[in-house]
Amino acid sequence: MPREIRADEAARYVLTRRDLWEAMHRDGWFLPRLGPAVTISYMQAVRRRSVWCPRYDDVRLRPCLVPPPTKQLLAWIAEALQIQRHDHPDRSVQLGFHPDRSPDQQWALHALSTLEPRHRIFGKGYVREPPPLAAVNMTVVDNADGLYDGLPQLPLRKGKARRQTVRLQQTREERLQLLRARRAQLQARGDQLAAMEAQLHAAEQARAAPRRQQPAGLAMPRAPTAPRAAEP
């Protein structure tokens, strides 16, 4: 097997990113789905083994009907690579993905099951943890007139009605945006009035200017008129 081949010969087999992705799958690499995270640089790094990616021969599948978010799976994969680095000193501990571009969730799940087949999310009784509770809203509203005193609480609403809440107080950013928009409107109105004033001033100057008159010596003689015939 030659260590290097000419570029024109390689172009007969691989020209685009998809061509490289398909060729590496044919060669046994268990790459993620072809998406924004799977760049040419990433696939070249996989070929150089400078980042970790499983091969089809190493993949071990485990059931997980409701997997955690992809970012959590990637964090567990990175942790497993760090823990197992003493047993696999020649294996890279880097995943090689851009922080803003994650691979597909199915690939991350299979990669974790390959590294940690006994992970708790592959257990029979695993249930996905609920998302963390949102922070308590400490915004206060005006009740100087006692409007809220003695009011009954609203019943719980489901679906879209839950999101139709009344905005009783604007945030600082919203107030700033409104002020900026109002200032821009006033500036545009001022520019328009200034332009109209300039046009009126120019028109008044044009009307006040004396009209040019021709000198008397250069006046054109009037053509003689024919005498009118006497009436019978």
C-alpha positions in Angstrom: 0.0 0.0 0.0 1.6 3.3 -1.0 2.0 5.9 1.7 1.2 8.7 -0.7 -0.6 9.1 -4.0 -0.8 11.9 -6.5 -3.6 14.4 -6.1 -5.0 13.8 -9.6 -5.3 10.1 -8.7 -7.0 10.8 -5.4 -9.5 13.1 -7.2 -10.8 10.0 -9.1 -12.2 8.7 -5.8 -12.8 11.8 -3.5 -13.8 15.3 -4.6 -16.3 16.6 -2.1 -16.9 16.4 1.6 -19.6 13.9 1.1 -17.2 11.8 -1.0 -14.8 11.8 1.8 -17.5 10.9 4.4 -18.7 8.0 2.3 -15.2 6.7 1.6 -14.4 6.7 5.4 -17.6 4.9 6.1 -16.6 2.3 3.6 -13.2 2.1 5.3 -14.9 1.2 8.6 -15.1 4.5 10.5 -18.3 5.1 12.4 -18.6 8.8 11.7 -21.5 11.0 12.8 -24.2 11.9 10.4 -23.0 14.3 7.7 -23.8 17.7 9.2 -22.2 21.0 10.2 -20.0 19.3 12.9 -18.5 16.8 10.4 -16.1 19.1 8.5 -13.2 18.1 6.2 -10.8 19.1 8.9 -12.5 16.8 11.4 -12.5 13.8 9.1 -8.8 14.4 8.3 -8.1 14.5 12.0 -9.9 11.2 12.4 -7.8 9.7 9.7 -4.6 10.9 11.5 -6.1 9.5 14.7 -5.5 12.9 16.4 -9.2 12.8 17.6 -11.2 9.8 18.8 -13.9 8.2 16.6 -15.0 4.6 16.9 -14.8 2.1 14.2 -17.7 -0.2 13.2 -15.8 -3.2 14.6 -15.7 -1.6 18.1 -19.2 -0.2 18.3 -21.4 -1.7 21.1 -25.1 -0.9 21.1 -27.1 -0.5 24.3 -30.8 0.5 24.6 -31.7 4.0 25.8 -35.2 5.0 24.7 -35.1 8.6 26.0 -31.5 9.7 25.8 -30.1 12.8 27.5 -29.2 15.9 25.6 -26.3 15.6 23.1 -24.1 18.0 25.1 -24.5 15.8 28.2 -23.6 12.7 26.2 -20.5 14.4 24.8 -19.4 15.4 28.3 -19.7 11.8 29.5 -17.8 10.6 26.4 -14.9 13.1 27.2 -14.9 11.9 30.8 -14.7 8.3 29.8 -11.8 9.0 27.4 -9.9 10.7 30.2 -10.6 7.8 32.7 -9.5 5.1 30.2 -6.4 6.9 28.9 -4.2 4.8 31.2 -5.5 1.6 29.6 -5.3 3.0 26.1 -2.3 5.3 26.0 -2.2 5.4 22.2 -5.8 6.5 21.9 -6.6 10.2 21.6 -8.8 11.8 24.3 -10.0 14.6 22.0 -13.4 14.6 20.2 -12.5 17.4 17.7 -15.9 19.0 17.4 -16.5 22.8 17.4 -18.2 24.0 20.6 -21.1 25.4 18.6 -21.4 22.4 16.3 -22.5 19.1 17.9 -22.8 15.7 16.2 -26.1 14.0 16.0 -27.5 12.5 19.2 -27.6 8.9 17.9 -23.9 8.9 17.2 -23.1 10.3 20.6 -25.3 7.7 22.2 -23.6 4.8 20.4 -20.2 6.3 21.1 -20.9 6.4 24.8 -22.2 2.8 24.8 -19.0 1.8 23.1 -16.9 3.4 25.8 -19.1 2.8 28.8 -21.6 0.0 28.0 -22.5 -0.2 31.8 -23.4 3.5 32.0 -26.5 4.1 34.1 -28.5 5.5 31.1 -28.4 2.0 29.6 -30.0 0.4 32.6 -33.5 -1.0 32.5 -34.9 1.4 35.0 -33.3 4.6 33.7 -35.6 7.6 33.4 -34.4 10.8 32.0 -33.9 13.5 34.6 -36.3 16.5 34.3 -34.7 19.8 33.3 -33.6 22.1 36.1 -36.2 24.4 37.6 -36.2 27.9 36.3 -35.0 30.6 38.6 -37.7 32.3 40.6 -38.9 35.6 39.0 -38.2 38.3 41.6 -39.6 41.2 39.5 -42.0 43.3 41.5 -45.1 45.2 40.2 -46.9 48.2 41.5 -49.6 47.5 44.1 -49.9 50.9 45.7 -53.7 51.0 44.9 -54.3 47.6 46.4 -55.4 46.0 43.0 -54.1 42.6 43.9 -55.4 42.5 47.4 -58.2 39.9 47.8 -58.1 38.7 44.1 -58.7 35.0 43.5 -55.8 33.1 41.9 -56.2 32.3 38.2 -56.8 28.6 37.4 -54.0 26.6 35.8 -54.0 26.9 32.0 -52.7 24.3 29.6 -51.1 24.7 26.2 -50.8 28.1 24.6 -53.0 29.8 27.2 -50.2 29.4 29.7 -47.9 31.6 27.6 -50.5 34.4 27.2 -49.4 36.4 30.3 -49.7 40.1 30.7 -46.5 42.1 30.7 -47.0 44.4 33.6 -43.5 45.9 33.7 -41.0 46.5 30.9 -37.4 45.5 31.4 -34.6 48.0 31.2 -33.6 46.7 27.8 -37.1 47.2 26.4 -37.3 50.7 27.7 -34.0 51.6 26.2 -35.1 50.2 22.8 -38.3 52.2 22.9 -36.3 55.4 23.8 -33.9 54.8 21.0 -36.7 54.2 18.5 -38.4 57.4 19.7 -35.2 59.4 19.4 -34.7 58.1 15.8 -38.2 59.1 14.9 -37.8 62.6 16.3 -34.4 63.0 14.5 -36.0 62.0 11.2 -38.9 64.4 11.8 -36.5 67.2 12.6 -34.5 66.5 9.4 -37.7 66.6 7.4 -38.8 69.9 8.9 -35.4 71.4 8.2 -35.6 70.4 4.6 -39.0 71.9 4.2 -37.9 75.1 5.8 -35.0 75.4 3.4 -37.2 74.9 0.4 -39.6 77.6 1.6 -36.7 80.0 2.2 -35.4 79.4 -1.2 -38.8 80.0 -2.8 -39.2 83.3 -0.9 -35.8 84.5 -2.1 -36.7 83.7 -5.7 -39.9 85.7 -5.5 -38.2 88.7 -3.8 -35.4 89.0 -6.4 -36.0 91.9 -9.0 -36.9 90.7 -12.5 -34.5 91.6 -15.2 -35.7 94.3 -17.6 -34.3 95.1 -21.1 -32.8 98.7 -21.7 -35.0 101.2 -23.4 -32.6 101.7 -26.4 -32.7 98.0 -27.2 -36.4 97.7 -27.1 -37.8 96.0 -30.2 -40.1 98.3 -32.3 -43.6 97.2 -32.4 -45.0 96.2 -35.8 -47.4 98.8 -37.4 -51.0 97.8 -37.4 -53.1 98.2 -40.5 -55.8 100.9 -40.4 -59.2 99.6 -39.9 -61.6 100.1 -42.8 -64.3 102.7 -42.5 -67.8 101.4 -42.0 -70.2 102.2 -44.7 
